[in-house]
Amino acid sequence: MQTWNDVIRLANHGAPTPPRRVEKTDAEWKAQLTAEQYHVTRQHGTERAFTGEYCEAHEAGLYACVCCGTPLYDSRTKFESGTGWPSFTQPVEENVIKYKKDTSYGMVRVEALCNVCDAHQGHVFPDGPAPSGLRLCINSAAIKLVTTKEPAA
């Protein structure tokens, strides 16, 4: 299980090797994604709070990167953070998310990106529930739900 110390270590020293790499041109990403998905994932944008498709979703399944289809989050780690964005306590595997120091807008935060295709997902904070204490605050436009038949725990 990742903790805040792990996130800081990975942000400072680099992510583990991803399971694969997906690289496309800007034109290819624009052709594949909606305007909002492109803005969020390729231009590091943020959707408005409480407007995303998965903000209050409770279906069981895996949430995959909208760009490359890599499973990133499990619905069993999703929780109601009250922030207006889907929030998770862990990625499905340590090597699918890349963490990067983000100093934009006069703040110091840790950005969460897909480690396979570098799509911006959102940010991670150390104020999530136990036991990890992590809150991966993710844009709905950056993910897609792949449902399963098993209910979320």
C-alpha positions in Angstrom: 0.0 0.0 0.0 1.3 3.4 -0.9 1.6 6.2 1.7 2.4 9.9 1.4 6.1 9.1 2.0 6.0 6.8 -1.0 4.3 9.5 -3.1 6.9 12.0 -2.2 9.8 9.5 -2.9 8.3 8.7 -6.3 7.7 12.4 -7.1 11.4 13.1 -6.3 13.1 10.1 -7.7 10.8 8.9 -10.6 8.1 6.4 -11.2 8.6 2.6 -11.5 8.8 1.2 -15.0 5.2 1.2 -16.5 3.6 -2.0 -17.7 3.9 -0.6 -21.3 4.2 2.8 -23.0 1.7 4.5 -25.3 2.9 7.6 -27.2 0.9 9.5 -29.8 1.2 12.8 -31.6 -0.8 15.8 -30.4 -3.0 15.4 -33.5 -3.7 11.8 -32.7 -4.8 12.7 -29.2 -7.0 15.5 -30.4 -8.7 13.1 -32.9 -9.3 10.4 -30.2 -10.5 12.6 -27.3 -13.3 15.0 -26.7 -12.4 18.6 -26.2 -12.7 18.3 -22.4 -10.8 15.1 -22.2 -8.0 16.6 -24.3 -7.9 19.8 -22.2 -7.7 17.8 -18.9 -5.4 15.0 -19.9 -3.0 16.5 -22.4 -3.1 20.2 -21.3 -3.2 19.5 -17.5 -6.6 21.1 -17.1 -9.2 20.6 -14.4 -12.9 20.1 -14.8 -15.2 22.1 -12.6 -16.0 20.6 -9.2 -19.1 18.5 -8.8 -19.7 18.3 -12.6 -17.8 15.1 -13.5 -19.5 12.0 -14.6 -17.9 9.9 -11.9 -18.0 12.3 -9.0 -20.9 10.4 -7.3 -20.7 7.1 -9.2 -20.9 3.9 -7.1 -20.8 1.2 -9.7 -18.3 -1.6 -9.2 -15.4 -1.8 -11.6 -12.0 -0.5 -12.6 -11.4 3.1 -13.7 -9.1 3.1 -16.7 -7.2 6.0 -18.3 -9.4 7.6 -20.9 -6.4 8.0 -23.2 -4.7 4.5 -23.2 -7.2 2.2 -21.4 -4.8 1.2 -18.7 -6.6 0.3 -15.4 -5.6 2.9 -12.8 -8.1 2.8 -9.9 -10.5 0.2 -8.3 -14.0 1.3 -7.3 -13.3 -0.5 -3.9 -10.8 2.3 -3.1 -13.1 5.1 -4.1 -14.6 7.3 -1.4 -16.7 10.4 -0.9 -14.2 13.2 -0.2 -16.7 16.1 -0.5 -14.2 17.8 -2.9 -16.3 17.5 -6.1 -14.0 15.1 -7.8 -13.8 11.3 -7.7 -11.3 10.3 -5.0 -9.4 7.1 -4.5 -7.0 5.9 -1.8 -4.7 3.9 -4.0 -3.9 3.1 -7.6 -4.5 -0.5 -8.7 -0.7 -1.0 -9.0 2.3 1.1 -8.0 3.6 1.3 -11.5 0.5 2.7 -13.3 0.6 6.2 -11.7 3.5 8.7 -12.0 3.8 11.5 -9.4 5.2 14.9 -10.2 5.8 18.0 -8.2 3.4 20.7 -9.5 4.1 24.4 -8.6 1.4 25.9 -10.9 -1.0 28.6 -9.7 1.3 29.6 -6.8 0.7 26.3 -5.0 2.9 23.3 -4.3 1.0 20.1 -5.0 1.7 16.6 -6.3 0.3 15.8 -9.8 -0.9 12.3 -10.6 -0.4 11.2 -14.2 -0.9 7.9 -16.1 2.5 6.3 -16.1 1.7 4.6 -19.5 0.8 7.6 -21.6 1.5 10.7 -19.3 -2.2 11.7 -19.2 -2.9 14.2 -16.4 -5.3 12.6 -13.9 -5.4 15.1 -11.1 -3.5 15.6 -7.8 -2.8 13.5 -4.7 -3.1 14.8 -1.1 -2.2 13.4 2.3 -5.7 13.9 3.8 -7.4 10.7 2.8 -8.8 8.0 5.0 -6.8 5.4 6.8 -4.9 3.2 6.3 -3.1 4.9 3.4 -4.0 8.5 4.2 -4.0 9.3 0.5 -6.6 11.2 -1.5 -6.1 10.8 -5.3 -8.4 13.6 -6.5 -9.1 12.6 -10.1 -10.8 14.3 -13.0 -13.8 12.3 -14.4 -12.7 13.4 -17.9 -9.4 11.5 -17.4 -11.0 8.1 -16.6 -13.6 5.7 -17.9 -15.4 3.0 -15.8 -14.9 -0.5 -16.9 -17.7 -2.3 -14.9 -17.5 -5.8 -13.4 -20.2 -8.1 -12.1 -18.9 -8.0 -8.6 -20.2 -5.3 -6.2 -17.7 -2.9 -4.7 -16.8 -3.7 -1.1 
